[in-house]
Amino acid sequence: MKILVISLLRLGDLLQQRPLLRSLRARYPQAEIHLLVNASVAAARNLCPEADVFHLFEREEWQEEVGRAEAHLLKPLLGLEEWVHELSREQFDEIHNWTHNRLSAHLAEALNAPVKKGLLSDGLRFRVLENDWSRFFNDRFGSRRRSYFHYTELLAGAFGLDLAVPPVSAGKGSRILIQPLTSDEKKNWSLSSWRTFVDRLQTERSDLQVNLLAAPFEVERLQAYFSPEEIIVANLTEVPAILAQTALLISGDTSIKHLAAQAGVMILELALGSADADKTASFTNGSYVVSSQVSCAPCAHSSPCRQLSHLCGESLPPVRLADAALALVSRDFTNAEKCLLSIPQVRVHRTAYDARLGWTLMDLRQSSETHAADLVEKMVWRLDMNRDSEQVAGVGTAARQLLEAGSFLGISTAGWQAGLTLLEKEQVELQRRLLQVQGSLAETARLCVADGLNPQRLTELRRELSQLATSSDRMNMHFVTLAEAGQGAVPTPFHFFGNVRKRIEETERRLQLRRRLIAQIQEAGGIHGEKSRNLSERGPETP
Amino acid sequence: MEFITFRETADGLTPFENGRSLCAPRAREEAVKWVNHHSFRARHVVILGLGAGLHIIEWMKAHPQAMVTVIDTHAALVAPFLSRPDVDRQRLEVLTIDSFEGLLSHEVMEEIALEMPPVLAFQPAWGLRKELFQKFFGLLTARSAEGLRYFLARFGFHGAIEVSEDQRLLTIKDLGLVVDSTFAGDPRAPLIRMLRELVV
């Protein structure tokens, strides 16, 4: 069997897909796995041994050719046709598009294979919605909307792949490694801040080896602040060996961070600029993320910083962060967290992974009650999106898993009780909102039909739907797809009503599941014990 | 009716069209600048506009492996240019074509269709025939309505093509619109959509 995986993304994204490649290999041990990547990440070849064959897409060359005014307009087409023809000669059995962009969708369309998965184009429209995981990814990734799932988990769900438990952040040796520069200026902490940070480390612990990691093209810039002895110059394939002797990595949002996560190195991430830790923090267990609470963060990925100064970076005090790093390298997590939490106006998160619940980004400033509520929500989404899977857990099992996971994550009984109370209150409000939308839909349909299907009649309902998910709080998350159903052009009002009705049904289904799960956990009293083991798989009967 | 005269200047024999120079001021310097602006690898290029030819000589010096086809509308310019000792005639072909229909029916179009070489415009040499040279450019690069129709037909895209008739050069986005509206089902349509996505 021959499988082509299309991953036309940046290096960091490709590295986050490594667990998926391993899973694909484990599922199809005899398959020939081909990986199509941008030529700019060709250096990652040795880091993806699960792929048998690498194909390169010369994106920058094509871009240059398409963009040149003196070039024949059709020449790139003929060149691309030849390239696609060559690739098609491999005669793939399956094509998996792990790239969620239009370019990849069109490419997947152009290639022939009996089975195609992921984002596809059928001409003028995109088909991504083969499963709810893909839709969730489509709705939330690239936006500031919250995601309960890591990027890697979403892709795994979308492609039906299992994920191995990621390593616990432990690290080896006594080196503190710093990856100071990222691919995007707005994600960089200032070099003067890094200098102060390093000075503090060296002053407090002269026994520690502190190094900055740099690619060859970054050296000159770093040498303005750091001596050559402090800088380790390495290319990508040399990094794993360096990480193998590293106790702690301090990094911005970089591909090195993802390599470190997979190597089990402890990480302290400074999530600045457009870094969205909620979705792409290190996929590991026991690493830390610090980010600013400034209102503009995370900012848009493809725009420069709009502030007069780099507010998010300026809110991170180098000395205190260094003290936290020193506590981490001594494995004094209590003090490390105390130190981080003493910094005002920053968010402090810790990554966690529990096989029952998956990856979680725990906000250390949040109460136990909110943690508990977030875990329940994550389980609700997971159960709902996996509802057609043969291996999905029943509600009773899910409740037990939640309680066990909560215990692992340090949620107290009181936290569960308070969390469930909060969830119940929210449930009432969620049901009320849904009923209101159902009522508005019925009324709008009546008026629209009476007015000869005048599309102007939809305006008010569109406006109402657009107000449903204006923030990314827990409750609004349930209405994202409903809000989106209210936007966009449709051929006729019937299409509009059909779309909205479908989203209402989905939301209703999910809220019912939520209610059942809350009830199951409540039945167990929020305590993991004998009682929880006897929970009905289907949950309690509807009162 | 344009007439061509020549005058000896610091840059050598300079052609004039109805008394106006067909070279840029400080011709050698401008030629080098122009070459630097059009510096890329190509096996074969077409250069529109001969003038005194300094820009052609400089381009060929900078690209010692490339073949060059020069197209101009004035036959009178050719002999003085080719008589220059610094012209590499082995890699050069000079054509004089003085109408759009003439270019359309010229055998060079076969070569263009086969190789689709880049087309470089040297506008100081266009003189009073700027409009004609622009039409040449649009045809040779498929970046005018006529050019796009011509080449789409040659490459098997048959159908009525609606495309902007204004004077701006067409881009991949225009091609994408044409494909989406007229050739949406063509197996090559996804490729054009791919190319369109490469343009920010």
Chai-1 contact restraints between the chains, C-beta under 6 A:
chainA,res_idxA,chainB,res_idxB,connection_type,confidence,min_distance_angstrom,max_distance_angstrom,comment,restraint_id
A,W62,B,L198,contact,1.0,0.0,6.0,A-B,restraint_1
A,Q63,B,L198,contact,1.0,0.0,6.0,A-B,restraint_2
A,V66,B,I172,contact,1.0,0.0,6.0,A-B,restraint_3
A,V66,B,L195,contact,1.0,0.0,6.0,A-B,restraint_4
A,V66,B,L198,contact,1.0,0.0,6.0,A-B,restraint_5
A,V66,B,V199,contact,1.0,0.0,6.0,A-B,restraint_6
A,E70,B,P118,contact,1.0,0.0,6.0,A-B,restraint_7
A,E70,B,V119,contact,1.0,0.0,6.0,A-B,restraint_8
A,E70,B,L120,contact,1.0,0.0,6.0,A-B,restraint_9
A,A71,B,P118,contact,1.0,0.0,6.0,A-B,restraint_10
A,H72,B,M116,contact,1.0,0.0,6.0,A-B,restraint_11
A,H72,B,T141,contact,1.0,0.0,6.0,A-B,restraint_12
A,H72,B,A142,contact,1.0,0.0,6.0,A-B,restraint_13
A,L73,B,A142,contact,1.0,0.0,6.0,A-B,restraint_14
A,L73,B,R143,contact,1.0,0.0,6.0,A-B,restraint_15
A,L73,B,L175,contact,1.0,0.0,6.0,A-B,restraint_16
A,L74,B,A142,contact,1.0,0.0,6.0,A-B,restraint_17
A,L74,B,F151,contact,1.0,0.0,6.0,A-B,restraint_18
A,K75,B,M116,contact,1.0,0.0,6.0,A-B,restraint_19
A,P76,B,L195,contact,1.0,0.0,6.0,A-B,restraint_20
A,L77,B,L191,contact,1.0,0.0,6.0,A-B,restraint_21
A,L77,B,I192,contact,1.0,0.0,6.0,A-B,restraint_22
A,L80,B,L191,contact,1.0,0.0,6.0,A-B,restraint_23
A,E81,B,L191,contact,1.0,0.0,6.0,A-B,restraint_24
A,R102,B,E197,contact,1.0,0.0,6.0,A-B,restraint_25
A,L103,B,M194,contact,1.0,0.0,6.0,A-B,restraint_26
A,L103,B,E197,contact,1.0,0.0,6.0,A-B,restraint_27
A,H106,B,P190,contact,1.0,0.0,6.0,A-B,restraint_28
A,H106,B,R193,contact,1.0,0.0,6.0,A-B,restraint_29
A,H106,B,M194,contact,1.0,0.0,6.0,A-B,restraint_30
A,L107,B,M194,contact,1.0,0.0,6.0,A-B,restraint_31
A,E109,B,P190,contact,1.0,0.0,6.0,A-B,restraint_32
A,A110,B,P190,contact,1.0,0.0,6.0,A-B,restraint_33
A,A110,B,L191,contact,1.0,0.0,6.0,A-B,restraint_34
A,G123,B,A184,contact,1.0,0.0,6.0,A-B,restraint_35
